Amino acid sequence: MKKALVLGAGGFIGSHLVKRLKAEGYWVRGADAKHPAFSKTEADEFLLCDLRDHDSMRPAFTTAGDFDEVYQLAGDMGGATYINGGEHDANVISNSVFINVNTAKLCVECRIRALFFPSSACVYSSKSDNATCIESEVYPAFPDNEYGWEKLFSERMYQSYRKNFGLNVKIARFHSIVGPEAQWKGGREKAHAALARKVASVENGGSIDVIGDGTQTRTFLYIDDCLDAVRLLIQSEVDEPVNIGSDELISIKDYVLLLKDISKKDFSINFVPGPTGVKGRECSIEKIGKLLSWRPKIGIREATEKTYTWISSKLNEEMVKC
């Protein structure tokens, strides 16, 4: 039986990955500072630990046999309001750096066979509006926030560990992953979840506030498609960063209108000032398509329907409790 360690197993993507690995027959250990927020973990073991601290992380790597795969999904992150607001910059960059440095050192020390690290679309330059994100064009570097700078630094660090110590690391640049069990309130939620929550909350005839002018463009990839790509990548011979995302581009205004159609509600939209991130990013998946024959199976409407339905159900649960 293969063994996997999932760091950040209490988070959105990490908890879904644990379920996927278990379904594929793996023995899985999860580690995080918190348990999953919306469902019980399916990990065989789950360690609560501070991954920023080397000694606290170390027990996660001890097992009766070597881990076949380690997935490092932990980090200090959030939506545009959180990572672009400025007040969390020091924590966003330092907390994640500590986690990744510890992970790299322990993977080498424990002779881990394969490591997966999720970078981000935020590594791409903020100097070009509506840019197509092509992996080879990340330099000259100018990420739009500390989150992006940290991700780019960690890419370089892991690649240096490959060069100097033979670490078999796979790097993917995630582009807006969506689905059930993502944070949907509290300040760290991503744009898609915040918008879905607002639509689920509004009454017919009401209105919602949307940050920006609505012309910002984004792509959204469903969690199942994301995990398909991650699993293909970690088992491949690919040794350079690849994008994992959708090439189906949509404006924020059109995304809200899509939510409006799905919800079957009638409401008005107020566009208001606030942190929005870059004007636009289009995800190129040409490289991963050529290398791994992967492309998304779930379109933006189905992904949005699944996400909205889950968020609406959580909101209804809270209303019943009140």
C-alpha positions in Angstrom: 0.0 0.0 0.0 1.4 3.4 -0.9 1.7 6.1 1.7 1.2 9.8 1.4 1.6 12.8 3.7 -0.7 15.8 3.2 0.5 19.0 4.8 -2.4 21.5 5.0 -4.9 18.6 5.2 -7.3 20.8 7.2 -7.7 23.2 4.3 -10.0 23.2 1.2 -7.7 21.5 -1.4 -5.8 19.5 1.2 -9.0 17.9 2.7 -10.3 17.0 -0.8 -6.9 15.5 -1.7 -7.0 13.3 1.4 -10.3 11.9 0.2 -8.9 11.4 -3.4 -5.9 9.5 -2.1 -8.0 7.3 0.2 -10.3 6.5 -2.7 -7.2 5.4 -4.7 -6.1 3.0 -1.9 -3.4 5.1 -0.2 -2.6 5.1 3.5 -2.7 8.9 4.3 -1.4 11.0 7.2 -2.7 14.6 7.3 -1.1 17.4 9.2 -2.2 20.9 9.9 -2.8 23.5 12.6 -6.6 22.7 12.3 -9.0 20.0 11.3 -11.1 20.4 8.2 -13.8 23.0 8.9 -16.7 21.3 7.1 -16.3 17.6 7.2 -14.5 14.9 9.2 -11.0 14.1 7.8 -10.7 10.8 6.0 -7.0 10.5 6.8 -5.8 7.4 8.6 -3.9 9.7 11.0 -4.2 13.4 11.5 -1.6 15.4 13.4 -2.3 18.8 14.8 1.0 20.8 14.6 2.5 24.1 13.8 4.0 23.6 10.4 5.9 26.9 10.7 8.1 25.2 13.4 10.6 22.6 12.3 10.4 20.5 15.5 6.6 20.6 15.4 6.5 19.5 11.8 9.1 16.7 12.2 6.7 14.1 13.7 4.5 14.3 10.6 7.4 12.8 8.6 8.0 9.8 10.9 6.3 6.6 9.8 6.9 2.8 9.8 7.9 3.1 6.1 8.9 5.8 3.8 6.3 8.1 2.3 5.8 7.6 -1.4 4.5 11.1 -1.8 4.3 14.4 0.2 1.9 17.2 -0.7 2.7 20.6 0.8 -0.6 22.5 0.6 -0.3 24.6 3.8 0.2 28.3 3.8 -1.1 31.7 4.9 -3.6 32.7 2.2 -7.0 34.3 1.4 -8.9 36.2 -1.2 -8.0 39.6 -2.7 -9.2 41.5 0.3 -6.9 39.5 2.6 -3.8 39.3 0.5 -4.0 42.7 -1.2 -5.2 44.8 1.8 -1.7 45.3 3.1 -2.3 44.6 6.8 -1.4 40.9 6.6 1.7 41.2 4.3 4.2 40.2 7.0 2.3 37.1 8.0 1.4 36.1 4.5 5.0 36.0 3.4 6.8 34.8 6.5 4.4 32.1 7.7 4.5 30.4 4.3 8.2 30.7 3.9 8.8 29.0 7.3 6.5 26.2 6.2 8.2 25.6 2.9 11.7 25.8 4.2 10.9 23.2 6.9 9.2 21.0 4.2 12.2 21.2 1.9 14.7 20.3 4.7 12.6 17.4 6.0 11.9 16.0 2.6 15.7 15.8 1.9 16.4 14.5 5.4 13.8 11.8 5.1 14.5 11.0 1.5 11.0 11.6 0.3 10.4 10.1 -3.1 8.2 12.8 -4.5 6.9 16.2 -3.3 4.1 18.3 -4.7 4.1 22.1 -4.2 1.2 24.4 -5.3 2.4 27.7 -6.5 -0.1 30.3 -7.7 -1.2 32.5 -10.6 -0.1 35.3 -8.4 3.5 34.7 -9.4 2.8 36.3 -12.8 3.5 39.9 -13.4 1.0 42.5 -12.4 2.4 44.9 -15.0 0.3 43.5 -17.8 -3.5 43.7 -17.7 -5.4 40.8 -19.1 -2.2 38.9 -19.7 -2.2 35.2 -20.8 -0.2 33.4 -18.1 2.4 31.3 -19.9 4.8 29.4 -17.7 8.0 30.7 -19.5 6.9 34.3 -19.1 7.0 34.6 -15.3 10.2 36.6 -15.6 11.0 39.5 -15.4 9.2 39.0 -12.1 6.7 41.5 -10.7 4.0 39.7 -8.7 1.1 41.9 -7.4 1.4 41.1 -3.7 3.5 39.4 -1.0 1.6 36.2 -1.5 2.9 36.0 -5.1 6.4 36.9 -4.1 6.5 34.2 -1.5 5.2 31.6 -4.0 7.8 32.6 -6.5 10.6 32.5 -3.9 9.4 29.0 -2.8 9.4 27.8 -6.4 13.1 28.9 -6.6 13.9 27.3 -3.3 12.4 24.0 -4.1 14.1 24.0 -7.5 17.4 24.7 -5.8 16.8 21.7 -3.5 16.2 19.6 -6.7 19.5 20.8 -8.1 21.6 20.5 -5.0 20.0 17.6 -3.2 18.1 15.7 -5.8 14.6 16.5 -4.3 12.0 15.2 -6.7 9.6 18.2 -6.5 6.6 18.9 -8.8 5.4 22.5 -9.0 2.0 23.6 -10.2 0.7 27.1 -10.5 -3.0 27.0 -9.3 -5.5 29.4 -10.9 -8.6 30.0 -8.8 -9.7 26.5 -7.6 -13.4 26.3 -6.6 -15.8 23.8 -5.1 -17.6 22.7 -1.9 -15.8 23.1 1.4 -13.8 26.2 0.5 -13.9 29.1 2.9 -17.0 31.1 2.2 -17.0 33.7 4.9 -14.8 35.3 7.6 -12.4 37.4 5.5 -10.2 34.8 3.9 -12.7 33.6 1.3 -11.8 33.9 -2.4 -13.8 36.0 -4.9 -16.0 33.2 -6.2 -17.0 32.2 -2.7 -17.7 35.7 -1.5 -19.8 36.4 -4.5 -21.7 33.1 -4.1 -22.4 33.9 -0.5 -23.7 37.4 -1.3 -26.1 36.0 -3.9 -27.2 33.2 -1.6 -27.9 35.8 1.1 -29.7 38.5 -0.9 -33.5 38.5 -1.1 -35.5 39.1 -4.3 -35.6 42.8 -5.1 -32.4 43.4 -3.0 -28.9 44.4 -4.1 -25.3 43.2 -3.6 -22.0 45.0 -3.5 -19.3 43.8 -5.8 -15.7 45.1 -5.5 -14.3 46.7 -8.7 -16.1 47.7 -11.8 -17.0 44.2 -13.0 -14.6 44.2 -15.9 -11.9 42.2 -14.1 -11.5 38.8 -15.7 -10.7 35.5 -14.1 -10.8 31.7 -14.7 -12.2 29.2 -12.2 -11.3 25.5 -12.1 -13.4 22.8 -10.2 -11.6 20.9 -7.4 -12.0 17.5 -9.0 -10.3 18.6 -12.2 -7.5 20.2 -10.1 -6.9 17.0 -8.3 -6.8 15.0 -11.5 -4.0 17.2 -12.7 -2.1 17.1 -9.4 -2.2 13.3 -9.4 -1.0 13.1 -13.0 1.8 15.6 -12.3 3.3 13.9 -9.2 3.5 10.6 -11.0 5.1 12.1 -14.1 8.7 13.0 -15.1 7.8 16.7 -15.5 10.4 18.8 -13.6 9.3 22.4 -14.3 6.3 24.5 -13.2 3.0 24.0 -15.0 -0.3 25.9 -14.8 -3.3 24.1 -13.4 -6.4 26.0 -14.2 -9.2 26.6 -16.7 -8.8 28.4 -20.0 -12.5 29.5 -19.8 -12.2 33.2 -19.1 -15.1 35.2 -17.6 -15.5 38.8 -16.3 -16.6 39.3 -12.7 -19.8 41.0 -13.9 -20.6 38.0 -16.1 -19.8 35.7 -13.2 -22.3 37.5 -10.9 -24.9 37.3 -13.7 -24.2 33.5 -13.9 -24.8 33.2 -10.2 -27.9 35.3 -10.6 -29.2 32.9 -13.3 -28.3 29.8 -11.2 -30.0 31.2 -8.1 -33.1 32.3 -10.0 -33.1 35.5 -8.0 -33.8 39.1 -9.0 -31.4 41.6 -7.5 -29.3 44.6 -8.5 -25.5 44.9 -8.5 -23.6 47.8 -7.0 -19.9 48.0 -8.1 -17.9 49.5 -5.3 -14.2 50.5 -4.7 -11.9 48.0 -3.0 -8.9 45.7 -3.5 -9.4 43.6 -6.6 -6.0 42.2 -7.5 -4.9 42.4 -11.2 -7.2 43.5 -13.9 -7.2 40.2 -15.6 -5.4 36.8 -16.0 -6.0 34.2 -18.6 -4.6 30.7 -17.8 -2.7 29.0 -20.5 -3.0 25.2 -20.2 -1.2 24.4 -23.4 1.9 23.1 -21.6 0.2 20.7 -19.2 -2.0 19.6 -22.1 1.0 18.6 -24.2 3.0 17.1 -21.3 0.2 15.2 -19.5 -2.7 15.2 -21.9 -4.8 17.0 -19.3 -7.6 19.5 -19.6 -10.6 20.3 -17.5 -13.8 18.2 -17.7 -16.1 20.4 -15.8 -17.1 23.8 -17.3 -17.6 27.0 -15.4 -21.4 26.7 -15.2 -21.3 23.3 -13.6 -18.5 24.2 -11.3 -20.4 27.4 -10.2 -23.6 25.4 -9.7 -21.9 22.9 -7.4 -20.1 25.6 -5.5 -23.2 27.9 -5.1 -25.4 25.0 -4.1 -23.0 24.0 -1.3 -22.6 27.6 0.0 -26.3 28.2 -0.1 -26.9 25.0 2.0 -24.3 26.2 4.6 -26.0 29.6 4.8 -29.4 27.9 5.3 -27.9 25.7 8.0 -26.8 28.8 9.9 -30.2 30.4 9.5 -31.9 27.4 11.0 -29.5 27.5 14.0 -30.4 31.1 14.6 
